[in-house]
Amino acid sequence: MGQRGAARALGIVGRGLVGSGVVVLLFAAYQLWGTGLSESKSQDRLSDTFEARMADAMTALATTSTTLKGAVSTQAGAPVEDSSAAPTQTVPPELIDLVYPEEGEPLARIVIPRIKVDKVVVEGTAEGDLRKGPGHFTDSALPGQKGNAAIAGHRTTYGAPFGDIDQLQPGDEIRVTTVLGQSTYRVAGTQIVTPDQTEVVGDFGDNRLTLAACHPKFSASQRIIVSALLDGEPIPTVARPEDRVTIDLSSSPTAAPVTTTGPTATTSADATSPSTTSATAPAGALQAADNPADNPAPAMNGLAGDRTAWPGAVLWALATLAAGTAAWAVALALERRRGTPNTARRWLVYALASPAIGACLFGCFSYIDRLLPSY
């Protein structure tokens, strides 16, 4: 009895380990392929919505062409006086709503020919936003407008829109289209920073696009930053809904020079970033690190994971365990009732229970994925 009991216990442990291995493999498949299917579905919806917003913007722009050809935009309802600016015209509220969508809604389309990226960019970089595609840092400039437009994206999950941004070279073209028009940027350099070095997405006084993603792949310990400078003049700026101020774009600052001469990228006067892939940091980054208080920047913690998701992960894990245990108990009860083991009947019970188990497991995976850093 002792040997039989030990063998039975070892059999249970063995089946448990095999089952755990299968669950781990299923979770890996969910992260690499399942999340991509989710992102693809979101992108299809976002693309349709963005095209509709573009059509609506064309109608709104028909009444504001003078403003957009000039240097200044105004708040909704009444022009803002500015003696140093070009003549102004009232911007209708419907145009402002199109320029500044709600978080999670489409803001722009980004095309990067070298790495075959063609994605709709959503407003916001929260965990839920980045599951749909690249996300725009809400506190940064809008793409094409004056300042630093910052966009984050995944490298390995949810379609991996920025999976190959480490392959970008100085001079590579990045095109970004918003409801106000298309802008072209040229890659200036790449650097690797730590997650707390948020100055890289701050304002450097020039007109640039900053792409941010986790580094290296399958890790969130660092961030890869690609900086690109605007090719040409910025498009006129429409005031943000929260401030409604007139912004003078009659003069455009000169872009900071970027060099590509060394293997090490500095991001502050006293510290060197862990490594770089192709170029030194844009010159503006050196100023920003010396005086971070003068260079406010949005946080990059949208890639760090959602620590509030653990209760959902635990509850769905318990639900999965309960569903699996119930299926096993039903199969065992049927065998005892018949009096003889029946493998076919047992697997039939498991097959019938698999949709419920799979649904619970999917819910568990989705919450565990939220807990983990966004690769």
DAGI-V906410 format. One record per helix or strand of 2 or more residues. SS is the DSSP state (alpha for helix, beta for strand). FROM is the first residue (numbers start at 0). TO is the last residue. If there is no record, write none. Layout:
ss={SS/SS}
from={FROM/FROM}
to={TO/TO}
//
This chain:
ss={alpha/alpha/alpha/beta/alpha/beta/alpha/beta/beta/alpha/beta/beta/alpha/beta/beta/alpha/alpha/alpha/alpha/alpha}
from={1/64/92/105/112/116/126/134/147/164/172/180/197/207/221/282/291/300/306/342}
to={60/68/98/111/114/122/129/135/151/166/177/193/200/214/229/289/293/302/337/370}
//
